[in-house]
Amino acid sequence: MNPLERIKRGLVMRAVVAAEDAALGHALRGRLCHALGRPARVELYFAFDDPYAAVALGPLRDVLRRRFVDFSLYPLVSRGIENDPAAAHRAPYALVDARRLARRTGRVLKRSEPISAASMAYLARLTESLRKGPHQADFAEAALDAVWFGERLPSPSDMRALLQRITGASPSSTFREDAALDRALAKNHARLARRGHWESPACWVEGAWYLAHERIAQIDERLAKGGF
């Protein structure tokens, strides 16, 4: 074996060992956390104007219900790469692709045109306002379903009624443009960027990133390997 081949083989072997060590380390950390009573941390960053989020959230929650996790939702208004020249083309493609993914589970995406982020900002504010209560994920899933799978695009009054059905509380105090909620949404976006991602629906699972609409099985596998 010539010296160059020996170097290449050494680099490959070190990469394999490092990958195995990382996988083993994740599994050991997971089992230790489980033994200590700490659930896996799972965070989903999503936007209501994103059809992929509507496809992903329900199946993701189905997986997480079987696992020992602490699940946090971070609604977004801003997402993507700033000044991305392909952004205008990405939204129509996402709609077509999300429709394809929805059909796999027997569902039909009802929207035929992209939805603007600005028109859905009120839903992001409302979801953020529910952070400290037990109904945030229930509302987010139901709202995404209404937006993307409903026969018509819901109005704010429809969402008021939905909120009241889910939480039992009047939405009058939360259905507003609140500067504090806007700051919280900006922090969600900053948190996503700080963790190294930029899109929806981005799912952070104990240090690893997954696009939730494509990687539900892999998310479940990572949690299983970690003993959660």
C-alpha positions, 0 to 999 in steps of 0.5 A: 500500500502506497503512503497516499492510500495508507493516509486515505484509509486512516482518515476513513477509519478515523471518520468511522470510529468518530461516527460510531463514538458519536452514536454510542455517546448519544445512546449512553447520554440518552439512557443516563438522562432517562435513568435520571428522569430527564426527558429528551428535548424536542423543539419544532420551529414552524410557520403557519404559511408553510404547508410542510408544517401542516403535514408534519405536526400531527404525525410528529406528535403521534410519535412523541406521545410514545416517547419520553420527551419535553416538546416545545413549539416555536412559531415563526413569522420570519424564516428562510435565508435573508434575500434568498433569490429562490424564495419566490419559487420555493413556495409553489413547489412546497405546496405541490410537494406537501400535497404529495406527502399528504396523499401518503396519509390519505389527506388532501391539501385544499389550498391551491395557492401559497399563503403569505406569512403576513396573513398568518402572523396573527396565528403565530402570535396566538400560538405564542401566547399559549406557551405557558398553558397545556393547549399550545400544541393542540391549538397549533395542530388544529389551526394548521389543519384548518388553514391547509386542509379546511374547505376554505381558508379560515377567518380570524373569527373562525380561529377565535371559535377554535381557540375557545373550543380547545382552551375553554377560554375567551380569546379576547385578551390574546387576539391582538397585535401585541408588541410583547408577542412580536418580540417573543416571535422574533426571539423564536427566529433568533433561537432557530438561527442561533441553533444553526437552522433557518427553515420550517418545519425544523425539528431539533432532537437532542442536538440533531436537526431534522426537517419534520415533514420528511424525517418522522421515522428518523426522529422516532429512531433517534429517540428510540436509540437514545432510550427515550 
